[in-house]
């Protein structure tokens, strides 16, 4: 771990994000995006499969709100959502 800290100090990466050189910032952003891309490709289908019932319920609630907004806001647990039912 000390070796990694020494390397970071030599590259000037031990300070805040603003103190990093532009090339290191671009490299960090690109590596982060690449890691997210691979995680989404690997985990995306499994997560969608697991969350399919929840996604269906959310879709039904959005459709119900689009058709009957006042009736949807009369449901107790939905009336507590400030985004959905702003008074």
PyMOL Python script that loads the backbone (N, CA, C, O; Angstrom):
from pymol import cmd

cmd.read_pdbstr("""\
ATOM      1  N   UNK A   1       0.814  -1.186   0.000  1.00  0.00           N
ATOM      2  CA  UNK A   1       0.000   0.000   0.000  1.00  0.00           C
ATOM      3  C   UNK A   1       0.863   1.258   0.000  1.00  0.00           C
ATOM      4  O   UNK A   1       0.535   2.257  -0.641  1.00  0.00           O
ATOM      5  N   UNK A   2       1.961   1.187   0.724  1.00  0.00           N
ATOM      6  CA  UNK A   2       2.875   2.330   0.760  1.00  0.00           C
ATOM      7  C   UNK A   2       3.461   2.607  -0.629  1.00  0.00           C
ATOM      8  O   UNK A   2       3.685   3.757  -1.005  1.00  0.00           O
ATOM      9  N   UNK A   3       3.699   1.538  -1.373  1.00  0.00           N
ATOM     10  CA  UNK A   3       4.241   1.699  -2.719  1.00  0.00           C
ATOM     11  C   UNK A   3       3.258   2.466  -3.597  1.00  0.00           C
ATOM     12  O   UNK A   3       3.665   3.341  -4.362  1.00  0.00           O
ATOM     13  N   UNK A   4       1.977   2.150  -3.496  1.00  0.00           N
ATOM     14  CA  UNK A   4       0.959   2.859  -4.283  1.00  0.00           C
ATOM     15  C   UNK A   4       0.865   4.325  -3.862  1.00  0.00           C
ATOM     16  O   UNK A   4       0.676   5.202  -4.705  1.00  0.00           O
ATOM     17  N   UNK A   5       0.996   4.590  -2.571  1.00  0.00           N
ATOM     18  CA  UNK A   5       0.975   5.974  -2.108  1.00  0.00           C
ATOM     19  C   UNK A   5       2.178   6.742  -2.641  1.00  0.00           C
ATOM     20  O   UNK A   5       2.065   7.912  -3.007  1.00  0.00           O
ATOM     21  N   UNK A   6       3.336   6.076  -2.681  1.00  0.00           N
ATOM     22  CA  UNK A   6       4.538   6.719  -3.207  1.00  0.00           C
ATOM     23  C   UNK A   6       4.376   7.029  -4.693  1.00  0.00           C
ATOM     24  O   UNK A   6       4.757   8.106  -5.153  1.00  0.00           O
ATOM     25  N   UNK A   7       3.809   6.084  -5.440  1.00  0.00           N
ATOM     26  CA  UNK A   7       3.561   6.330  -6.865  1.00  0.00           C
ATOM     27  C   UNK A   7       2.571   7.466  -7.074  1.00  0.00           C
ATOM     28  O   UNK A   7       2.750   8.285  -7.976  1.00  0.00           O
ATOM     29  N   UNK A   8       1.537   7.525  -6.258  1.00  0.00           N
ATOM     30  CA  UNK A   8       0.555   8.600  -6.372  1.00  0.00           C
ATOM     31  C   UNK A   8       1.186   9.944  -6.053  1.00  0.00           C
ATOM     32  O   UNK A   8       0.870  10.946  -6.695  1.00  0.00           O
ATOM     33  N   UNK A   9       2.077   9.977  -5.064  1.00  0.00           N
ATOM     34  CA  UNK A   9       2.775  11.221  -4.729  1.00  0.00           C
ATOM     35  C   UNK A   9       3.674  11.674  -5.870  1.00  0.00           C
ATOM     36  O   UNK A   9       3.734  12.864  -6.179  1.00  0.00           O
ATOM     37  N   UNK A  10       4.362  10.746  -6.489  1.00  0.00           N
ATOM     38  CA  UNK A  10       5.248  11.095  -7.607  1.00  0.00           C
ATOM     39  C   UNK A  10       4.461  11.645  -8.790  1.00  0.00           C
ATOM     40  O   UNK A  10       4.927  12.556  -9.475  1.00  0.00           O
ATOM     41  N   UNK A  11       3.275  11.099  -9.035  1.00  0.00           N
ATOM     42  CA  UNK A  11       2.462  11.557 -10.166  1.00  0.00           C
ATOM     43  C   UNK A  11       1.664  12.810  -9.822  1.00  0.00           C
ATOM     44  O   UNK A  11       1.035  13.402 -10.698  1.00  0.00           O
ATOM     45  N   UNK A  12       1.685  13.216  -8.562  1.00  0.00           N
ATOM     46  CA  UNK A  12       0.945  14.397  -8.147  1.00  0.00           C
ATOM     47  C   UNK A  12      -0.531  14.103  -7.944  1.00  0.00           C
ATOM     48  O   UNK A  12      -1.359  15.001  -8.104  1.00  0.00           O
ATOM     49  N   UNK A  13      -0.885  12.870  -7.596  1.00  0.00           N
ATOM     50  CA  UNK A  13      -2.278  12.471  -7.445  1.00  0.00           C
ATOM     51  C   UNK A  13      -2.719  12.379  -5.991  1.00  0.00           C
ATOM     52  O   UNK A  13      -3.813  11.889  -5.709  1.00  0.00           O
ATOM     53  N   UNK A  14      -1.897  12.835  -5.076  1.00  0.00           N
ATOM     54  CA  UNK A  14      -2.235  12.680  -3.661  1.00  0.00           C
ATOM     55  C   UNK A  14      -3.135  13.798  -3.154  1.00  0.00           C
ATOM     56  O   UNK A  14      -3.730  13.662  -2.085  1.00  0.00           O
ATOM     57  N   UNK A  15      -3.251  14.889  -3.885  1.00  0.00           N
ATOM     58  CA  UNK A  15      -4.076  16.014  -3.447  1.00  0.00           C
ATOM     59  C   UNK A  15      -5.519  15.855  -3.898  1.00  0.00           C
ATOM     60  O   UNK A  15      -5.996  14.748  -4.147  1.00  0.00           O
ATOM     61  N   UNK A  16      -6.192  16.979  -3.994  1.00  0.00           N
ATOM     62  CA  UNK A  16      -7.592  16.957  -4.407  1.00  0.00           C
ATOM     63  C   UNK A  16      -7.681  16.778  -5.926  1.00  0.00           C
ATOM     64  O   UNK A  16      -6.677  16.822  -6.637  1.00  0.00           O
ATOM     65  N   UNK A  17      -8.909  16.578  -6.396  1.00  0.00           N
ATOM     66  CA  UNK A  17      -9.158  16.358  -7.824  1.00  0.00           C
ATOM     67  C   UNK A  17      -8.660  17.542  -8.653  1.00  0.00           C
ATOM     68  O   UNK A  17      -8.141  17.344  -9.752  1.00  0.00           O
ATOM     69  N   UNK A  18      -8.806  18.757  -8.153  1.00  0.00           N
ATOM     70  CA  UNK A  18      -8.388  19.949  -8.902  1.00  0.00           C
ATOM     71  C   UNK A  18      -6.868  20.022  -9.058  1.00  0.00           C
ATOM     72  O   UNK A  18      -6.369  20.651  -9.991  1.00  0.00           O
ATOM     73  N   UNK A  19      -6.140  19.385  -8.156  1.00  0.00           N
ATOM     74  CA  UNK A  19      -4.681  19.447  -8.244  1.00  0.00           C
ATOM     75  C   UNK A  19      -4.120  18.439  -9.246  1.00  0.00           C
ATOM     76  O   UNK A  19      -2.937  18.502  -9.581  1.00  0.00           O
ATOM     77  N   UNK A  20      -4.942  17.520  -9.724  1.00  0.00           N
ATOM     78  CA  UNK A  20      -4.481  16.530 -10.698  1.00  0.00           C
ATOM     79  C   UNK A  20      -4.238  17.196 -12.043  1.00  0.00           C
ATOM     80  O   UNK A  20      -4.923  18.157 -12.394  1.00  0.00           O
ATOM     81  N   UNK A  21      -3.271  16.696 -12.794  1.00  0.00           N
ATOM     82  CA  UNK A  21      -3.045  17.161 -14.159  1.00  0.00           C
ATOM     83  C   UNK A  21      -4.212  16.708 -15.030  1.00  0.00           C
ATOM     84  O   UNK A  21      -4.904  15.741 -14.710  1.00  0.00           O
ATOM     85  N   UNK A  22      -4.417  17.417 -16.129  1.00  0.00           N
ATOM     86  CA  UNK A  22      -5.531  17.122 -17.016  1.00  0.00           C
ATOM     87  C   UNK A  22      -5.452  15.709 -17.582  1.00  0.00           C
ATOM     88  O   UNK A  22      -6.475  15.039 -17.724  1.00  0.00           O
ATOM     89  N   UNK A  23      -4.261  15.260 -17.901  1.00  0.00           N
ATOM     90  CA  UNK A  23      -4.124  13.917 -18.484  1.00  0.00           C
ATOM     91  C   UNK A  23      -4.536  12.829 -17.495  1.00  0.00           C
ATOM     92  O   UNK A  23      -5.109  11.814 -17.890  1.00  0.00           O
ATOM     93  N   UNK A  24      -4.243  13.040 -16.206  1.00  0.00           N
ATOM     94  CA  UNK A  24      -4.633  12.049 -15.201  1.00  0.00           C
ATOM     95  C   UNK A  24      -6.138  12.090 -14.931  1.00  0.00           C
ATOM     96  O   UNK A  24      -6.756  11.059 -14.663  1.00  0.00           O
ATOM     97  N   UNK A  25      -6.718  13.280 -15.004  1.00  0.00           N
ATOM     98  CA  UNK A  25      -8.174  13.381 -14.845  1.00  0.00           C
ATOM     99  C   UNK A  25      -8.891  12.655 -15.974  1.00  0.00           C
ATOM    100  O   UNK A  25      -9.832  11.897 -15.738  1.00  0.00           O
ATOM    101  N   UNK A  26      -8.443  12.891 -17.201  1.00  0.00           N
ATOM    102  CA  UNK A  26      -9.058  12.227 -18.357  1.00  0.00           C
ATOM    103  C   UNK A  26      -8.891  10.721 -18.248  1.00  0.00           C
ATOM    104  O   UNK A  26      -9.826   9.971 -18.526  1.00  0.00           O
ATOM    105  N   UNK A  27      -7.722  10.278 -17.852  1.00  0.00           N
ATOM    106  CA  UNK A  27      -7.477   8.848 -17.683  1.00  0.00           C
ATOM    107  C   UNK A  27      -8.377   8.254 -16.602  1.00  0.00           C
ATOM    108  O   UNK A  27      -8.917   7.163 -16.786  1.00  0.00           O
ATOM    109  N   UNK A  28      -8.546   8.949 -15.482  1.00  0.00           N
ATOM    110  CA  UNK A  28      -9.404   8.453 -14.401  1.00  0.00           C
ATOM    111  C   UNK A  28     -10.859   8.371 -14.843  1.00  0.00           C
ATOM    112  O   UNK A  28     -11.546   7.399 -14.530  1.00  0.00           O
ATOM    113  N   UNK A  29     -11.334   9.378 -15.565  1.00  0.00           N
ATOM    114  CA  UNK A  29     -12.717   9.363 -16.043  1.00  0.00           C
ATOM    115  C   UNK A  29     -12.925   8.242 -17.053  1.00  0.00           C
ATOM    116  O   UNK A  29     -13.942   7.549 -17.006  1.00  0.00           O
ATOM    117  N   UNK A  30     -11.983   8.058 -17.957  1.00  0.00           N
ATOM    118  CA  UNK A  30     -12.106   7.004 -18.966  1.00  0.00           C
ATOM    119  C   UNK A  30     -12.091   5.616 -18.315  1.00  0.00           C
ATOM    120  O   UNK A  30     -12.875   4.747 -18.695  1.00  0.00           O
ATOM    121  N   UNK A  31     -11.216   5.409 -17.352  1.00  0.00           N
ATOM    122  CA  UNK A  31     -11.182   4.114 -16.657  1.00  0.00           C
ATOM    123  C   UNK A  31     -12.462   3.871 -15.861  1.00  0.00           C
ATOM    124  O   UNK A  31     -12.957   2.745 -15.808  1.00  0.00           O
ATOM    125  N   UNK A  32     -12.998   4.922 -15.243  1.00  0.00           N
ATOM    126  CA  UNK A  32     -14.253   4.791 -14.515  1.00  0.00           C
ATOM    127  C   UNK A  32     -15.410   4.447 -15.439  1.00  0.00           C
ATOM    128  O   UNK A  32     -16.218   3.574 -15.124  1.00  0.00           O
ATOM    129  N   UNK A  33     -15.495   5.127 -16.580  1.00  0.00           N
ATOM    130  CA  UNK A  33     -16.551   4.825 -17.549  1.00  0.00           C
ATOM    131  C   UNK A  33     -16.414   3.421 -18.109  1.00  0.00           C
ATOM    132  O   UNK A  33     -17.416   2.736 -18.320  1.00  0.00           O
ATOM    133  N   UNK A  34     -15.198   2.990 -18.349  1.00  0.00           N
ATOM    134  CA  UNK A  34     -14.964   1.636 -18.852  1.00  0.00           C
ATOM    135  C   UNK A  34     -15.386   0.590 -17.819  1.00  0.00           C
ATOM    136  O   UNK A  34     -15.986  -0.425 -18.171  1.00  0.00           O
ATOM    137  N   UNK A  35     -15.076   0.836 -16.555  1.00  0.00           N
ATOM    138  CA  UNK A  35     -15.474  -0.102 -15.500  1.00  0.00           C
ATOM    139  C   UNK A  35     -16.991  -0.170 -15.361  1.00  0.00           C
ATOM    140  O   UNK A  35     -17.551  -1.254 -15.198  1.00  0.00           O
ATOM    141  N   UNK A  36     -17.660   0.982 -15.424  1.00  0.00           N
ATOM    142  CA  UNK A  36     -19.120   1.003 -15.344  1.00  0.00           C
ATOM    143  C   UNK A  36     -19.729   0.288 -16.538  1.00  0.00           C
ATOM    144  O   UNK A  36     -20.702  -0.451 -16.394  1.00  0.00           O
ATOM    145  N   UNK A  37     -19.160   0.506 -17.714  1.00  0.00           N
ATOM    146  CA  UNK A  37     -19.657  -0.162 -18.925  1.00  0.00           C
ATOM    147  C   UNK A  37     -19.602  -1.681 -18.788  1.00  0.00           C
ATOM    148  O   UNK A  37     -20.576  -2.369 -19.094  1.00  0.00           O
ATOM    149  N   UNK A  38     -18.466  -2.206 -18.329  1.00  0.00           N
ATOM    150  CA  UNK A  38     -18.341  -3.654 -18.185  1.00  0.00           C
ATOM    151  C   UNK A  38     -19.245  -4.202 -17.085  1.00  0.00           C
ATOM    152  O   UNK A  38     -19.784  -5.300 -17.219  1.00  0.00           O
ATOM    153  N   UNK A  39     -19.417  -3.447 -15.997  1.00  0.00           N
ATOM    154  CA  UNK A  39     -20.312  -3.913 -14.936  1.00  0.00           C
ATOM    155  C   UNK A  39     -21.756  -3.938 -15.416  1.00  0.00           C
ATOM    156  O   UNK A  39     -22.494  -4.873 -15.103  1.00  0.00           O
ATOM    157  N   UNK A  40     -22.168  -2.924 -16.171  1.00  0.00           N
ATOM    158  CA  UNK A  40     -23.538  -2.912 -16.678  1.00  0.00           C
ATOM    159  C   UNK A  40     -23.776  -4.021 -17.688  1.00  0.00           C
ATOM    160  O   UNK A  40     -24.846  -4.629 -17.701  1.00  0.00           O
ATOM    161  N   UNK A  41     -22.790  -4.290 -18.532  1.00  0.00           N
ATOM    162  CA  UNK A  41     -22.950  -5.381 -19.507  1.00  0.00           C
ATOM    163  C   UNK A  41     -23.033  -6.724 -18.817  1.00  0.00           C
ATOM    164  O   UNK A  41     -23.742  -7.620 -19.276  1.00  0.00           O
ATOM    165  N   UNK A  42     -22.313  -6.870 -17.718  1.00  0.00           N
ATOM    166  CA  UNK A  42     -22.270  -8.145 -17.018  1.00  0.00           C
ATOM    167  C   UNK A  42     -23.474  -8.314 -16.093  1.00  0.00           C
ATOM    168  O   UNK A  42     -24.084  -9.383 -16.053  1.00  0.00           O
ATOM    169  N   UNK A  43     -23.815  -7.257 -15.347  1.00  0.00           N
ATOM    170  CA  UNK A  43     -24.850  -7.358 -14.330  1.00  0.00           C
ATOM    171  C   UNK A  43     -26.223  -6.894 -14.794  1.00  0.00           C
ATOM    172  O   UNK A  43     -27.226  -7.228 -14.162  1.00  0.00           O
ATOM    173  N   UNK A  44     -26.293  -6.143 -15.869  1.00  0.00           N
ATOM    174  CA  UNK A  44     -27.553  -5.564 -16.330  1.00  0.00           C
ATOM    175  C   UNK A  44     -28.671  -6.565 -16.544  1.00  0.00           C
ATOM    176  O   UNK A  44     -29.744  -6.397 -15.964  1.00  0.00           O
ATOM    177  N   UNK A  45     -28.471  -7.604 -17.353  1.00  0.00           N
ATOM    178  CA  UNK A  45     -29.565  -8.554 -17.591  1.00  0.00           C
ATOM    179  C   UNK A  45     -30.025  -9.269 -16.325  1.00  0.00           C
ATOM    180  O   UNK A  45     -31.220  -9.518 -16.163  1.00  0.00           O
ATOM    181  N   UNK A  46     -29.118  -9.599 -15.438  1.00  0.00           N
ATOM    182  CA  UNK A  46     -29.496 -10.287 -14.199  1.00  0.00           C
ATOM    183  C   UNK A  46     -30.309  -9.365 -13.302  1.00  0.00           C
ATOM    184  O   UNK A  46     -31.293  -9.798 -12.702  1.00  0.00           O
ATOM    185  N   UNK A  47     -29.913  -8.110 -13.203  1.00  0.00           N
ATOM    186  CA  UNK A  47     -30.636  -7.155 -12.364  1.00  0.00           C
ATOM    187  C   UNK A  47     -32.036  -6.916 -12.917  1.00  0.00           C
ATOM    188  O   UNK A  47     -33.004  -6.854 -12.159  1.00  0.00           O
ATOM    189  N   UNK A  48     -32.143  -6.783 -14.234  1.00  0.00           N
ATOM    190  CA  UNK A  48     -33.463  -6.583 -14.841  1.00  0.00           C
ATOM    191  C   UNK A  48     -34.345  -7.794 -14.596  1.00  0.00           C
ATOM    192  O   UNK A  48     -35.537  -7.645 -14.327  1.00  0.00           O
ATOM    193  N   UNK A  49     -33.786  -8.974 -14.683  1.00  0.00           N
ATOM    194  CA  UNK A  49     -34.557 -10.193 -14.433  1.00  0.00           C
ATOM    195  C   UNK A  49     -35.050 -10.254 -12.993  1.00  0.00           C
ATOM    196  O   UNK A  49     -36.188 -10.649 -12.737  1.00  0.00           O
ATOM    197  N   UNK A  50     -34.201  -9.866 -12.062  1.00  0.00           N
ATOM    198  CA  UNK A  50     -34.570  -9.904 -10.650  1.00  0.00           C
ATOM    199  C   UNK A  50     -35.597  -8.825 -10.329  1.00  0.00           C
ATOM    200  O   UNK A  50     -36.533  -9.067  -9.567  1.00  0.00           O
ATOM    201  N   UNK A  51     -35.431  -7.648 -10.898  1.00  0.00           N
ATOM    202  CA  UNK A  51     -36.295  -6.518 -10.574  1.00  0.00           C
ATOM    203  C   UNK A  51     -37.515  -6.401 -11.490  1.00  0.00           C
ATOM    204  O   UNK A  51     -38.248  -5.416 -11.405  1.00  0.00           O
ATOM    205  N   UNK A  52     -37.742  -7.369 -12.350  1.00  0.00           N
ATOM    206  CA  UNK A  52     -38.860  -7.295 -13.294  1.00  0.00           C
ATOM    207  C   UNK A  52     -40.206  -7.069 -12.608  1.00  0.00           C
ATOM    208  O   UNK A  52     -40.974  -6.234 -13.085  1.00  0.00           O
ATOM    209  N   UNK A  53     -40.538  -7.765 -11.511  1.00  0.00           N
ATOM    210  CA  UNK A  53     -41.834  -7.474 -10.858  1.00  0.00           C
ATOM    211  C   UNK A  53     -41.928  -6.044 -10.330  1.00  0.00           C
ATOM    212  O   UNK A  53     -42.980  -5.414 -10.436  1.00  0.00           O
ATOM    213  N   UNK A  54     -40.838  -5.530  -9.766  1.00  0.00           N
ATOM    214  CA  UNK A  54     -40.832  -4.164  -9.262  1.00  0.00           C
ATOM    215  C   UNK A  54     -40.978  -3.171 -10.411  1.00  0.00           C
ATOM    216  O   UNK A  54     -41.722  -2.197 -10.296  1.00  0.00           O
ATOM    217  N   UNK A  55     -40.282  -3.407 -11.509  1.00  0.00           N
ATOM    218  CA  UNK A  55     -40.396  -2.522 -12.669  1.00  0.00           C
ATOM    219  C   UNK A  55     -41.816  -2.532 -13.230  1.00  0.00           C
ATOM    220  O   UNK A  55     -42.316  -1.492 -13.658  1.00  0.00           O
ATOM    221  N   UNK A  56     -42.473  -3.698 -13.233  1.00  0.00           N
ATOM    222  CA  UNK A  56     -43.854  -3.799 -13.696  1.00  0.00           C
ATOM    223  C   UNK A  56     -44.783  -2.998 -12.788  1.00  0.00           C
ATOM    224  O   UNK A  56     -45.675  -2.303 -13.273  1.00  0.00           O
ATOM    225  N   UNK A  57     -44.581  -3.092 -11.476  1.00  0.00           N
ATOM    226  CA  UNK A  57     -45.394  -2.345 -10.524  1.00  0.00           C
ATOM    227  C   UNK A  57     -45.207  -0.844 -10.706  1.00  0.00           C
ATOM    228  O   UNK A  57     -46.183  -0.095 -10.663  1.00  0.00           O
ATOM    229  N   UNK A  58     -43.984  -0.394 -10.907  1.00  0.00           N
ATOM    230  CA  UNK A  58     -43.716   1.031 -11.132  1.00  0.00           C
ATOM    231  C   UNK A  58     -44.396   1.489 -12.417  1.00  0.00           C
ATOM    232  O   UNK A  58     -44.974   2.576 -12.452  1.00  0.00           O
ATOM    233  N   UNK A  59     -44.340   0.684 -13.469  1.00  0.00           N
ATOM    234  CA  UNK A  59     -44.989   1.031 -14.730  1.00  0.00           C
ATOM    235  C   UNK A  59     -46.495   1.149 -14.553  1.00  0.00           C
ATOM    236  O   UNK A  59     -47.112   2.062 -15.102  1.00  0.00           O
ATOM    237  N   UNK A  60     -47.092   0.241 -13.795  1.00  0.00           N
ATOM    238  CA  UNK A  60     -48.536   0.297 -13.535  1.00  0.00           C
ATOM    239  C   UNK A  60     -48.891   1.551 -12.737  1.00  0.00           C
ATOM    240  O   UNK A  60     -49.887   2.209 -13.036  1.00  0.00           O
ATOM    241  N   UNK A  61     -48.095   1.886 -11.734  1.00  0.00           N
ATOM    242  CA  UNK A  61     -48.364   3.087 -10.941  1.00  0.00           C
ATOM    243  C   UNK A  61     -48.219   4.366 -11.765  1.00  0.00           C
ATOM    244  O   UNK A  61     -48.989   5.309 -11.585  1.00  0.00           O
ATOM    245  N   UNK A  62     -47.244   4.402 -12.660  1.00  0.00           N
ATOM    246  CA  UNK A  62     -47.081   5.576 -13.526  1.00  0.00           C
ATOM    247  C   UNK A  62     -48.271   5.699 -14.466  1.00  0.00           C
ATOM    248  O   UNK A  62     -48.774   6.802 -14.684  1.00  0.00           O
ATOM    249  N   UNK A  63     -48.730   4.584 -15.025  1.00  0.00           N
ATOM    250  CA  UNK A  63     -49.896   4.622 -15.900  1.00  0.00           C
ATOM    251  C   UNK A  63     -51.144   5.043 -15.132  1.00  0.00           C
ATOM    252  O   UNK A  63     -51.953   5.816 -15.646  1.00  0.00           O
ATOM    253  N   UNK A  64     -51.310   4.548 -13.919  1.00  0.00           N
ATOM    254  CA  UNK A  64     -52.447   4.926 -13.079  1.00  0.00           C
ATOM    255  C   UNK A  64     -52.402   6.410 -12.754  1.00  0.00           C
ATOM    256  O   UNK A  64     -53.432   7.083 -12.778  1.00  0.00           O
ATOM    257  N   UNK A  65     -51.209   6.928 -12.447  1.00  0.00           N
ATOM    258  CA  UNK A  65     -51.074   8.354 -12.156  1.00  0.00           C
ATOM    259  C   UNK A  65     -51.378   9.198 -13.389  1.00  0.00           C
ATOM    260  O   UNK A  65     -51.972  10.270 -13.278  1.00  0.00           O
ATOM    261  N   UNK A  66     -50.970   8.716 -14.572  1.00  0.00           N
ATOM    262  CA  UNK A  66     -51.238   9.468 -15.800  1.00  0.00           C
ATOM    263  C   UNK A  66     -52.732   9.544 -16.087  1.00  0.00           C
ATOM    264  O   UNK A  66     -53.217  10.562 -16.580  1.00  0.00           O
ATOM    265  N   UNK A  67     -53.459   8.482 -15.785  1.00  0.00           N
ATOM    266  CA  UNK A  67     -54.898   8.468 -16.055  1.00  0.00           C
ATOM    267  C   UNK A  67     -55.706   9.123 -14.941  1.00  0.00           C
ATOM    268  O   UNK A  67     -56.630   9.888 -15.216  1.00  0.00           O
ATOM    269  N   UNK A  68     -55.370   8.835 -13.699  1.00  0.00           N
ATOM    270  CA  UNK A  68     -56.145   9.314 -12.553  1.00  0.00           C
ATOM    271  C   UNK A  68     -55.213   9.910 -11.494  1.00  0.00           C
ATOM    272  O   UNK A  68     -54.942   9.264 -10.482  1.00  0.00           O
ATOM    273  N   UNK A  69     -54.720  11.137 -11.713  1.00  0.00           N
ATOM    274  CA  UNK A  69     -53.755  11.696 -10.735  1.00  0.00           C
ATOM    275  C   UNK A  69     -54.353  11.944  -9.357  1.00  0.00           C
ATOM    276  O   UNK A  69     -53.680  11.719  -8.351  1.00  0.00           O
ATOM    277  N   UNK A  70     -55.580  12.394  -9.287  1.00  0.00           N
ATOM    278  CA  UNK A  70     -56.153  12.671  -7.968  1.00  0.00           C
ATOM    279  C   UNK A  70     -56.431  11.379  -7.207  1.00  0.00           C
ATOM    280  O   UNK A  70     -56.268  11.336  -5.988  1.00  0.00           O
ATOM    281  N   UNK A  71     -56.842  10.341  -7.897  1.00  0.00           N
ATOM    282  CA  UNK A  71     -57.089   9.059  -7.233  1.00  0.00           C
ATOM    283  C   UNK A  71     -55.774   8.431  -6.769  1.00  0.00           C
ATOM    284  O   UNK A  71     -55.722   7.800  -5.713  1.00  0.00           O
ATOM    285  N   UNK A  72     -54.727   8.603  -7.550  1.00  0.00           N
ATOM    286  CA  UNK A  72     -53.427   8.051  -7.178  1.00  0.00           C
ATOM    287  C   UNK A  72     -52.897   8.747  -5.930  1.00  0.00           C
ATOM    288  O   UNK A  72     -52.312   8.097  -5.063  1.00  0.00           O
ATOM    289  N   UNK A  73     -53.093  10.049  -5.829  1.00  0.00           N
ATOM    290  CA  UNK A  73     -52.612  10.785  -4.659  1.00  0.00           C
ATOM    291  C   UNK A  73     -53.447  10.493  -3.416  1.00  0.00           C
ATOM    292  O   UNK A  73     -53.027  10.824  -2.307  1.00  0.00           O
ATOM    293  N   UNK A  74     -54.613   9.882  -3.576  1.00  0.00           N
ATOM    294  CA  UNK A  74     -55.412   9.538  -2.398  1.00  0.00           C
ATOM    295  C   UNK A  74     -54.922   8.251  -1.737  1.00  0.00           C
ATOM    296  O   UNK A  74     -55.336   7.943  -0.620  1.00  0.00           O
ATOM    297  N   UNK A  75     -54.056   7.500  -2.397  1.00  0.00           N
ATOM    298  CA  UNK A  75     -53.457   6.310  -1.792  1.00  0.00           C
ATOM    299  C   UNK A  75     -52.436   6.786  -0.761  1.00  0.00           C
ATOM    300  O   UNK A  75     -51.579   7.615  -1.068  1.00  0.00           O
ATOM    301  N   UNK A  76     -52.526   6.268   0.443  1.00  0.00           N
ATOM    302  CA  UNK A  76     -51.779   6.832   1.575  1.00  0.00           C
ATOM    303  C   UNK A  76     -50.266   6.838   1.367  1.00  0.00           C
ATOM    304  O   UNK A  76     -49.635   7.878   1.557  1.00  0.00           O
ATOM    305  N   UNK A  77     -49.661   5.700   0.979  1.00  0.00           N
ATOM    306  CA  UNK A  77     -48.195   5.679   0.874  1.00  0.00           C
ATOM    307  C   UNK A  77     -47.705   6.465  -0.336  1.00  0.00           C
ATOM    308  O   UNK A  77     -46.557   6.910  -0.346  1.00  0.00           O
ATOM    309  N   UNK A  78     -48.546   6.649  -1.359  1.00  0.00           N
ATOM    310  CA  UNK A  78     -48.139   7.474  -2.508  1.00  0.00           C
ATOM    311  C   UNK A  78     -48.318   8.967  -2.232  1.00  0.00           C
ATOM    312  O   UNK A  78     -47.622   9.796  -2.818  1.00  0.00           O
ATOM    313  N   UNK A  79     -49.250   9.306  -1.342  1.00  0.00           N
ATOM    314  CA  UNK A  79     -49.474  10.722  -1.053  1.00  0.00           C
ATOM    315  C   UNK A  79     -48.305  11.343  -0.290  1.00  0.00           C
ATOM    316  O   UNK A  79     -48.191  12.566  -0.216  1.00  0.00           O
ATOM    317  N   UNK A  80     -47.446  10.510   0.272  1.00  0.00           N
ATOM    318  CA  UNK A  80     -46.285  11.016   1.028  1.00  0.00           C
ATOM    319  C   UNK A  80     -45.101  11.348   0.120  1.00  0.00           C
ATOM    320  O   UNK A  80     -44.121  11.936   0.576  1.00  0.00           O
ATOM    321  N   UNK A  81     -45.184  10.978  -1.157  1.00  0.00           N
ATOM    322  CA  UNK A  81     -44.100  11.281  -2.093  1.00  0.00           C
ATOM    323  C   UNK A  81     -44.244  12.698  -2.609  1.00  0.00           C
ATOM    324  O   UNK A  81     -45.214  12.993  -3.307  1.00  0.00           O
ATOM    325  N   UNK A  82     -43.307  13.591  -2.289  1.00  0.00           N
ATOM    326  CA  UNK A  82     -43.454  15.000  -2.701  1.00  0.00           C
ATOM    327  C   UNK A  82     -43.348  15.190  -4.218  1.00  0.00           C
ATOM    328  O   UNK A  82     -43.929  16.129  -4.761  1.00  0.00           O
ATOM    329  N   UNK A  83     -42.625  14.324  -4.894  1.00  0.00           N
ATOM    330  CA  UNK A  83     -42.487  14.464  -6.346  1.00  0.00           C
ATOM    331  C   UNK A  83     -43.793  14.100  -7.041  1.00  0.00           C
ATOM    332  O   UNK A  83     -44.180  14.731  -8.025  1.00  0.00           O
ATOM    333  N   UNK A  84     -44.459  13.090  -6.529  1.00  0.00           N
ATOM    334  CA  UNK A  84     -45.675  12.598  -7.169  1.00  0.00           C
ATOM    335  C   UNK A  84     -46.873  13.461  -6.845  1.00  0.00           C
ATOM    336  O   UNK A  84     -47.628  13.830  -7.744  1.00  0.00           O
ATOM    337  N   UNK A  85     -47.063  13.788  -5.596  1.00  0.00           N
ATOM    338  CA  UNK A  85     -48.266  14.501  -5.158  1.00  0.00           C
ATOM    339  C   UNK A  85     -47.885  15.800  -4.446  1.00  0.00           C
ATOM    340  O   UNK A  85     -47.949  15.879  -3.219  1.00  0.00           O
ATOM    341  N   UNK A  86     -47.499  16.793  -5.199  1.00  0.00           N
ATOM    342  CA  UNK A  86     -47.159  18.096  -4.620  1.00  0.00           C
ATOM    343  C   UNK A  86     -48.452  18.867  -4.380  1.00  0.00           C
ATOM    344  O   UNK A  86     -49.276  19.015  -5.283  1.00  0.00           O
ATOM    345  N   UNK A  87     -48.619  19.350  -3.165  1.00  0.00           N
ATOM    346  CA  UNK A  87     -49.856  20.084  -2.825  1.00  0.00           C
ATOM    347  C   UNK A  87     -49.634  21.559  -2.985  1.00  0.00           C
ATOM    348  O   UNK A  87     -50.548  22.349  -2.750  1.00  0.00           O
TER     349      UNK A  87
END
""", "prot")
cmd.dss("prot")
cmd.show_as("cartoon", "prot")
cmd.util.cbc("prot")
cmd.orient("prot")
